[in-house]
Amino acid sequence: MCTPSATLTAWATSWLVGASAPDDVLDALHGWAPQHRVGAADAVTAGCLGIGWPEGNAAGLTELLKSVREATSAPDARLRLVLPAAGDVRGLTPGSPFATAAMAAGEGVLAGTVGAMGLGLVPNQPDPDTVKWTLFSEPIPDLVADMSMREAEYAMREAVRDAADTLSALHSVAVGLSADPRALVEAELRKSASHTYPESMPIRTRRVLDSADRVAAILTVAAQQPANAPASASGAGLHEDALRPLWRAIRAARVAAVNSTDD
């Protein structure tokens, strides 16, 4: 899983349909940090959810799961992952406190029924041992038309190919890197591999997420290219502008996969 929000969305969805136990969700979230603190964004939300506000009175993951279950109690309610970035705010209500927080964090979860007041959750990790979840009362916007799993799988195949070209170019200008770029990519992949998927997740969805993780690992290593690398056509291709479309494709594929009910 790429983020705590993706982990919560996937595992809590599995739990809510009876395919996983609450302890499975807790174990998956603890893969990000041993301590999780949960607090409301404001006094009104705190009163509605029965959790602490201000942040100093933070609750824990038990309260988080309770709030998620209550927000998704209606038959047509659901959980949805959002991974916003500058110029890519799909799934957000512009200008809301949740949207602002999710943009700053680069991630978030929406829980509830379209058109009704629901719940927004945004994690932040101030240190390796702590994830802080802030809960918002948030109107649930209309569903964004995510790509299908077939489309996501095709997009990731194309992205893997383009990222492999990027890695080859990086290898050719790797003066100053402390290790072979391919070894650095494998190290990045080991980080993502430590966060597991629910057994109920379809195989195609796992393939899409695995491909997205590989492309993201390559781009992360590419972004670490030293500033003193020799100027060349290959080096120029590694600039941020050239990588941005690939990052956008990764986010779209991850959101589609985690939110998908396709087989």
N, C-alpha and C positions, 0 to 999 in steps of 0.2 A: 504494500500500500504506500502511496506517495505522501500522504498527509494524515494527521489525526482525524480530520474531517472525513476523509475517504474511509478510514478504518471504522469510524462510528457509523457512517451511512451503510456500509456493506454489512457489518456484523449486526447492527441493531435491526436492519431490515430482515436478516436471516432469523434473528430472535423473534421478531414480531409475527412472523409467519409460522413459528414453531419449529424451525429447522435447526436452531441453536439455543443453548441455554443462556440465561443472564450472565453466568460466570464466564462463558466463552467470550462474551462482549467485553467484560471487565478484563480478562486476560489479554485480549487483543489490544485494548487501550493501554494497558500497563506496559506493552511493548514499546511505547513512546516515552514513558517516564513512570517511575514508581509512585509518584504523587500527582493526583489530579485535584484541582480546586475548582469549585463551581460557584458562581455568583451571578446575581441579576444585574442587568445594565442600569436599572432605575428602580425607584421605590414601587411604582405601579406593577412592573413585572414581578418584583419580589413578592408583592402581596398576592398576585394571581397564582404564582407557582409555589408559594410557601417556602422560598429559599432565602438565603441571606442577602442583605444589602445594607451598607456598602460592602465592598469586596472583602473587607477584614472578617466578615462573618460567613466566609465561603463554606459551602457544603462539599460533598464528595461525589463519587461516581454513582452511588446508589440513588442520590437525588437527581442526578443527570438522567439516568435511565427512567426513573419515575416520570420526569417531566416529558421525556420523549414519548413514553407510552401514552400519557394523557393527551399529548398534542396529536397523536395519530390514532385516537380511539374511534373516530368516524370511519365508516366503511370505505370511503373514497379518499381518505387521508394517506399521505405517504411521506417518506423521507427523500430529500434530493440534495445531492452534492453540488456546490458551486465552487469554481476555481477562477475567480475574476483576476484580471490584470488590466493595466492601462490600455484602453482601446478595445477591451473585450469584457463587457459587463453583463453578459447573458445570464438570465436567471435572477437578476437583482431588481428591486424597486429603487429607481434612482433617488438619491438624496436621503434615504432612510438611515437611521442610526446603524441598523444592521448592515446595510450596504456599505456604509463608510468603514465600519470595522472589518468587514469581510475583504474589502479592497485593500486595506492596510495589511491584513494578514495573508492575503492571497488565497484564502479558503474560507469555507463556512458550510453550514448545513441548514436546510429549511425543513420544518416538520409541520404538516397540517394539510388542510383542504384548500384548493384553489378558490380564491375569492373571499375566504374567511380569515379571521385573525388566527395566526399560528405562532410558531416558535422559530426563532433564528438562533443558531449556536455558532460561536466563533472561538477557536482555540488560539492561544499564544503560548510559546514555550520560552519563558524568561531564563531558564537554565536547564541543563540536561536532566535534572531530577524532577522537574515540575511542568505540568501543562495546566494552564489556567483557562477555563471555559467561561465565556460571558454569554448569558442568555438574554434574548431580546423578545419582546412582544412585537410580532411582525406580520403584516398582511401578506398572505401567500399569493404571489403574482401568477399570471397565466403560465402554463407549462411552456417551456422553450422546446421547439422541435429538435431533439438531439438526433444525431446520425444513427442509423441502424448499426447492429453489430457487424453486418456484412460490409457496410461502408467504413466502419471504424477499422476493421481488419485490413481492408484494402489500403486505407490511409496510412496505417502503421507499417505495412509492407513497403510502401513508397518512402515513408520517413526513415525506416531502417536503411534503405539503400542510400538516401541522401546523406544520412548521418555517417554511414560508412565512408562515403566520399570525403566528408568533413574530417573524419578521423585519419584517413590516409593523408590528407593535406596537412593536418596537424603534425603527423609523424615526420613529414618532410621538412618542417620548420621548427622542430622541437628543441632547438638549441636553448639550454637553460632550464629545461624541465628536469626534475629530480628523478623521474622514472619514465619508463616506456609508457606512452599514452594508453596502450591497450591494457597494461597492468593497472593503470589508474581507473580505467573504465570498469574493470572487474571488481576493484575495490568499492566503487560506487554501487555496483550491482549487489554486492554482499550486504550493503546497508538496507536496500529495499527488500531483499530476500528475507530479512529477519521479521518482516511484518506479513503474517499469513492471511490467506483467504478463507472464508467460510467453505466448508465442504459442499454446501448446497449451491455454490456459485457455478454457473455453467462453464464448461471447458473453453468455449469460444471466448467468453468474457475474460477468463484467465489469460488466454493467449494475447488478447488485446492489451491487457494491463502489463503483461510481461514485456511485450514489444515496446510499449510506451516507456517502461522503466529503462530498457536498453537504450532507446534514443535519448532519453533524459540524461542518462549516465554519460553518453558520448558528448552531449552538448555541455554538460557541466565541466567535463575535462577540457573541452574546447575553449570555454570561457576563462579557464585558468592559464591560457597561453601567455607566456611572459611578454611584457611590453617590449623587451629588447630582441624579440625574435626577428630574424631578417625579413625585410620588406620583400614581398614577392606576390605574384598573382595568387598563389595558394594561400599565403598569409592573409591577403586582403579578403579572401572568401570566408574567413573566420570571424569577421566583424559582427557586432551585435545585430546590425540590420539584416545580415544574411541569415542569422540564426533565429530571428524572431518568428518567421512563419512556421518553423519547425516546432518551436515552443507552443505556438497557438494550436497546431495540430495535435500535440501531445495532450494539452488541456482538454480539447474537444473530445478526444478519444477516451481519456480517463473519465470525464463526466458522463459520457454516453455509456461506458461500460459499467460504472458503479451504479448508475441510475436505471440500467436496462433491466427488463424482465424477459428479454429474448433468450432462447436456448442456443 
